[in-house]
């Protein structure tokens, strides 16, 4: 990205992170291809797909370095995390095929729902996590697309811990800088971003924009168009 993004290594977290400063305006939409049906619904391309892929590969290497030769259960948080999880697992598998280290993996899916339009609500639903007894004594990697206030992640961690896993690590593609947050930082962070509502790469706004490859900032027109 351009120098305006002022990327530096994030503090904390085993995987570090790329910090995108508040002043970063994003890229012009004219520089990238995106579905025509979202014309006018986006302000800018915030993180291009290729940059996401490169950062995901680096996270996979970090995870291999820390967890190589340990069986792990990957707990993918749907729906927003499915693309990040699929790409991260694929890169870990590729590294396993081409090195002396290997990570036998099982993947399980759960779904969290706490958003209405662009606001996080107190009403958190965990679907598919009623019985996670198979995590007992297992090394667990939770894969989440975005962490903002941290309340959702803390609730999920408490729920997962109740099933007695041997170890829990969290990989988060995005961590938002939010005012008065209670963020529970992932062990592996892709990008630290300002408090802007982003969509794409499986992140949605009322189920729209999951088919967008890049991570983009939704426009006010887009919010109104798809508001419930």
N, C-alpha and C positions, 0 to 999 in steps of 0.2 A: 504494500500500500504506500501511498504518498507520505512524505515527511509530516504533513499536517496531522496525521493520525498519532504521531508521537508514540510509537509502540515501544514499550519496555517490558522487561520480565516482571510479571506480577509477584507480589510478596505472598509467601505462604503457599501451601498445597504442594504435594509431591511432584505434580506435573508442571508446576508453574503456570504461566498464562500470558497471553498477549494483551496488553492494556490498550484499549481504544479510548482516547481522551474525549472529553465532552465537546471539544471544538471540532471534532472530525465531522465534515459535512457529508461524507459518503461519496460514491461515484455517481455521475450522471447516468440515468437510465439509458440514454442514447448510446452508451458505450457497450451495452450488453444485450443479449437476446433474452426475452422473457415472454410468457404467454400473452398474446394480444388481448385476451379477455380481461386482463388486469390493467389495461391502459387507463391512466388517470387515478388508479387506486394506490399508487406507490409514490413515495417522495424520492427515494434514491436506493441504489444498491449499496448496502452497508458492508457486507463481507461476501466477496465473490466466491462462487462454488469451488474454483481451483484453490483458493487460499484455505477454505475449509478442509479440502482433501489433504493438502500438505500438512496442515496442523494436526489433523486426525492421524496421519501416519506417524508424526512425532510422538503423539500421545500413546499410540500402539507400542512404539519402541520403549517408552518410559514404563509402560505396564509390563512389557516383556522383561525388562531389566529388574523390576521389583518382584514380579510374580511368576517368572519363568520356572517351569518344572513343578508347579503347584496346580492341582485340579481346581477349577473355579466354576461357580455358577454365576452366569451373567443374568442380572435382573433388569430387563429393559422396561423403562417407564413409558407407556403409551399415552397418547398417540404421538405426541411431539418428538419423542426420542427414537422412533423406529428407524429413521434414516441414519442418524448418527450412530446408533447401535449397530446397524447392519454394516456400515462402512468401517467402524472401529473393529468389529469382530472379523471382518474380511481381511483387514490389514494385520491383525494379530495372527490369523491363520496363515497368511503369506509369510510372515516372519518365522513362524513355527516350522514351515516347510523348508526354509532356507537357512536354518541355524541349528546349533546343537541343543538350544533350548526349545522347549515346547510347552504349550499350555492346553491340556485337555479341557474343553469347555462344554457346558450345557447352557442353553438359553431358555429363560422363562420370561413370560410377559405379564405385566400388571398395568392397570390403567388408573391414573389419577385425574380427577376433574375438580377444579377449584375456580375457574374463570367464568365470568359473565361479561360478554363484550371484551373490553380491554382492562377490566378490573378484577383483581384477585379477591375471592370471597372467603369467608371463614368456614364455609360449608365444604369440607373436603371429603370426597368419595374415593375409596381405594377399592378397585374392582379386580378380582383375580388373585387377591392376596389373603383370602380368608384362611387358607391352610398352606403355610410355607414350611411345614415340618421337615421337608426334604432339605432345608438349609442347615439343619442341625449338624454341627461339626464341620461345615463346609466353608471354604473361602468364597466370599461373595463379592461380586463387582456390580454395583448399581450404576446403570447408565441412564443419565437424564439429559435432556436437551438444554434446559435453562433453569437457573436458580435465581430467584429475585429476593423476596423477603426472607427466605430460608425456612419459613414456618412449615411449608409443605414437606421439604426435605427432612426437617427434624421430626415431624410426625411419622414419616415413612421409616426413618432410621430406627425410631423407638419401636415401631411395629415389627420390623425385620429382626431387631435384636431380641425380641421376645421369643423367637424360635431357636435361639442358641447357635448362631453361626460361629465358626472358628475365628473368622476375620471379616470385616466389611471395609471395602474401599468404594469410593464414589468417583465416577468420571462425569464431568459436566461440560458440555460444549460451551455454554455461555453462562457467565455470572454477571448479574446486573449490579451496578452501584446505585443503591436506593437509600433515601434519607431515613434515618432512624430504623435501619434494618436490623434483623437478628440473623444475619446470614450464617449458615453452616457451610463453610467452604468445602467444595469437593477436593479430593486428593489429587485429581488430575483435571486441570482447567484448560479449556481451549482458548477462550477469549473473555476478557473482562470488558463489559460495555457500559455506556451511560444508560440512564433510566429512560429508554425509548422503547416503544412497542414495536417489536420486530416480528416479521413473518417470513415464511419460506423455509426450504430444507426441512419440511414436515412440521414446522411451527405454523399454527393456524390463527385465524381470527374467525370464531364461530364456524369452524370447519372449512373455511376457504384458505387459499394460498399454500396448502400443503404440496401442491404440484409445481411450486416455484423452486428452481434449483438454488438460487442465491438467497442469502439472508438480506432482507430489505426492510426499510422503514415504511410502514403503512401510512397513507395520507389521510387527512381528515375526511376527504371525500370517500375514501375506501371504508373508513370506520362507519360513516353514515349509511353507505350503500349496503353493507352486510350486517348492520346492527340488528339484534333480535328485538 
